[in-house]
Structure formats: C-alpha cells, structure tokens
C-alpha cells in the first residue's frame, strides 16, 4: 500500500483519491471540534437504525448484537472522557463509526447500510434539538413561575405605567410583571409548536434519493419517539427550516429578556430607585467604590444581539443553496449550538435573579404621583357625569395645566379649584384621583386592578402546574 493510500485510509472515501487531504483543509472542513456534542443523538439514531436493519433481515442477529454492544461501550467511553476524538475522522459520525469498527470488526462497517451522513446528521441535529427544546421549555416554565409568584406578592404595589417613557397611568407592579409572563407563555407555545416540526425523521433518505434497501422508516421514527417521517428524500437531507424556526423562536425569547433587562436597568438606577438586584448578579467598579452595576441584565441585552445574529446567519446560509445537501450546512451547527447555550444560560440566571429581586414600593409610589397619572381617571369621571369624552379631555387638560403651574398633583387641588373647571365635579372626585382608586377602577378582564392581577395569577398557576 502506498503512502498516499495509508494517509487516506481513515477517510470514508479513501479509495477514490490519489493524494491525502492537506492539514489545512482538514482543519478547515472538520466539524468534530464542535459537533461531538451530538454523540448521544448519533448513537441513539444508530441503535434505532441497526434495530430496523435487523428486523428487515438486512443485518443478521450476530452483527446487530455486536453493534449494540459496541455502541454501548463507546457511550461509556465518551461519558468517562476516555474517547479520543480524531481530526482526521472529520466529524462525530465517522469518529464513532471508526471506533465501532475497531471494537466489533466487520459488523461496524455494516451499520452504515442504507444511510448516508447526509440523512444521519440531519437526524442527529433534530434529535439533539428536540431534547434542548424540552429543556428550554422547562426553563421558560420555571421563569414564569418565579414571575407569577412575584406578581402575587406585589399585586397591590403601585408602579407608574409609562408610554414614551413618560408617566401615563398607575399600574400594579404585579400586573407589569404578568405582562412578561404573557410574553414568555407565548414563547413556550412557539417552542412546543416548533418541536413538532423538529421531531420528524430524515433517516432513510440516504444521500438524497432514498435507498434500494427495504427500510422501514416508520419503525425507526417510532423507536426514536419521532412524530413522523420526512416524506421527500431531497427535502429530508437539505432542509434546515427547523433550525431557522427554532432560532426565530429563541430570538423572540431573547427579545423579551432584553426588554425586561432594559426595565430592570432603568428601575435599578438612582433616578428611578424602584428595585434592587441581588449582589450576586451585580458587579462593582474598578475605580468608583460606590457603584453597583446591573451587569447581568446589561449582558443579556447584549447577548440578544448575538442570538439575532445567529438567526440572520442561518437564513443567509440557506438562501442560495440548490437541492440537495451541500457542505455549507456544516455551518448550521455552531450558531445553533451557541443560540441554545446562550438561551439556556440566560433563562436560568434570570429565574434566579428575579427570585431575589427587592421591590421598593415607596419609590414607585412617589414616582406614580408625578406626571398627573390619574388625569384620565378625572376625564372618565366627567364622562360618567354626562360630559362627552373629548370635552372632558379638554377640561382635564386645563386642570393639569393649573396643577403643573402650582407644582402639585391633580389630587392636591381643592374641590373649589376643580369645580372651577366643571361644576359637576363633586367631593367623590378625590377617590377617583387617588392612585388606589385609579387601579381599582380598572377591574376588567386584562386590567390592572389588584383583583384582576390575583385572578390572572390564579390562571397562570393552574397553567404552570
């Protein structure tokens, strides 16, 4: 055997080539440095494939038993950190297959009957991502649970609600937190829906055209707990919609995290002073000893851009590819893996951080008393007295102008001063102009009244059981 043949022997296609791959090309094309995390999925897929081959009479019982034993031993080696990942073998699939052949001989070479690395990798990524989605769904549930309990504790705490970052109307702090619970609930729904399309089997599509062996693809799908079989072999090996769809759903989760982060950062600043984050989630300054910086929310806000970038990268990766499989698709894994890692870490840390959040009701209340937050309540009061809303709006605008000039809140104006704007205003107006009165008046489904907040808390608790 020539030197070139010896150098090429480790490659699955060695017989065709007359010179070895250069070391630079090996490093450039190899994926084993990052795709080895697929090993559990690769072994699970191989075990299911071997079981089907045996059931179909394509693989004899002795070879099947050897493959099962060998893959079990390889799994134990990897778990123990004793498996040698070889760059020459390019990816997770060839590394495991080569080690299997070392252990069980010719039976290891028979495992690849009726499949290609094209359908194998598509199956592995789907199996791996399915498990990650399940974990992410659990983390979303945990985060929602923390926020629901915080909302329950603070249903009566009054926070200034903002539009355009200007004080608008008073809201319950619990109601504000539940807005994010709604966002994360939709995120969980999207993850569950995405999982349905992830959980379909490409294996058996082979390289691109299917195979001449009498495979039972439905049997493999059932063994792996998949909900269906990819129906077109070309699409099965080349589709990465599922990765893009997951990345889109992950981007929305991070977008919601980023919006929450922005509010936590604002609320923690001295200009607001609404909350304090636990020390374990903040850092100090190397030069200013008084500083306590909200690094976790700031970094999560930054990492959102990272996840958005991965989504754009995957879309760009796929946009110009002809059917069927192309080597471009090796580039789907690192952004997908990093998106999963970033999202899981972020959800874990936010659940822990929010569990330790300290709320400062006095500061929130003081801020809610600025900006005439109950002005709309006064307009509604006049409407109930028979004034058309547009006219009531005008009356209240004049009242606000007067209160602003005096440097007081609307509720600090005397009854005589208020009656000067409209004679129908009576003493009961002061209940309307109070922060508590404003909240309690909005006792409608989806409203900010503490009674509604508690009803929503009960609904979410039942949903999250």
C-alpha positions, 0 to 999 in steps of 0.5 A: 500500500502506498503512502498516499493510500495509508494517509487516506485510509481513515477517510470514508472515501479513501479509495477514490483519491490519489493524494491525502487531504492537506492539514489545512483543509482538514482543519478547515472542513472538520466539524468534530471540534464542535459537533461531538456534542451530538454523540448521544443523538448519533448513537441513539439514531444508530441503535434505532437504525441497526434495530430496523436493519435487523428486523428487515433481515438486512443485518443478521442477529450476530452483527446487530448484537455486536453493534449494540454492544459496541455502541454501548461501550463507546457511550461509556467511553465518551461519558468517562472522557476516555474517547479520543476524538480524531481530526482526521475522522472529520466529524462525530459520525465517522469518529464513532463509526471508526471506533465501532469498527475497531471494537466489533470488526466487520459488523461496524462497517455494516451499520452504515447500510442504507444511510448516508451522513447526509440523512444521519446528521440531519437526524442527529441535529433534530434529535439533539434539538428536540431534547434542548427544546424540552429543556428550554421549555422547562426553563421558560416554565420555571421563569414564569413561575418565579414571575407569577409568584412575584406578581402575587406578592406585589399585586397591590404595589403601585408602579407608574405605567409609562408610554414614551417613557413618560408617566401615563397611568398607575399600574400594579407592579404585579400586573407589569410583571404578568405582562412578561409572563404573557410574553414568555407563555407565548414563547413556550407555545412557539417552542412546543409548536416548533418541536413538532416540526423538529421531531420528524425523521430524515433517516432513510433518505440516504444521500438524497434519493432514498435507498434500494434497501427495504427500510422501514422508516416508520419503525425507526421514527417510532423507536426514536419517539419521532412524530413522523417521517420526512416524506421527500428524500431531497427535502429530508437531507437539505432542509434546515427550516427547523433550525431557522424556526427554532432560532426565530423562536429563541430570538423572540425569547431573547427579545423579551429578556432584553426588554425586561433587562432594559426595565430592570436597568432603568428601575435599578438606577438612582433616578428611578430607585424602584428595585434592587438586584441581588449582589450576586448578579451585580458587579462593582467598579474598578475605580468608583467604590460606590457603584453597583452595576446591573451587569447581568441584565446589561449582558443579556441585552447584549447577548440578544444581539448575538442570538439575532445574529445567529438567526440572520446567519442561518437564513443567509446560509440557506438562501442560495443553496440548490437541492440537495445537501451541500457542505455549507450546512456544516455551518448550521451547527455552531450558531445553533449550538451557541443560540441554545447555550446562550438561551439556556444560560440566560433563562436560568440566571434570570429565574434566579435573579428575579427570585431575589429581586427587592421591590421598593414600593415607596419609590414607585409610589412617589414616582406614580404621583408625578406626571398627573397619572390619574388625569384620565381617571378625572376625564372618565369621571366627567364622562360618567357625569354626562360630559362627552369624552373629548370635552372632558379631555379638554377640561382635564387638560386645563386642570393639569395645566393649573396643577403643573403651574402650582407644582402639585398633583391633580389630587392636591387641588381643592374641590373649589379649584376643580369645580372651577373647571366643571361644576359637576365635579363633586367631593367623590372626585378625590377617590377617583384621583387617588392612585388606589382608586385609579387601579381599582377602577380598572377591574376588567378582564386584562386590567390592572386592578389588584383583583384582576392581577390575583385572578390572572395569577390564579390562571397562570398557576393552574397553567404552570402546574 
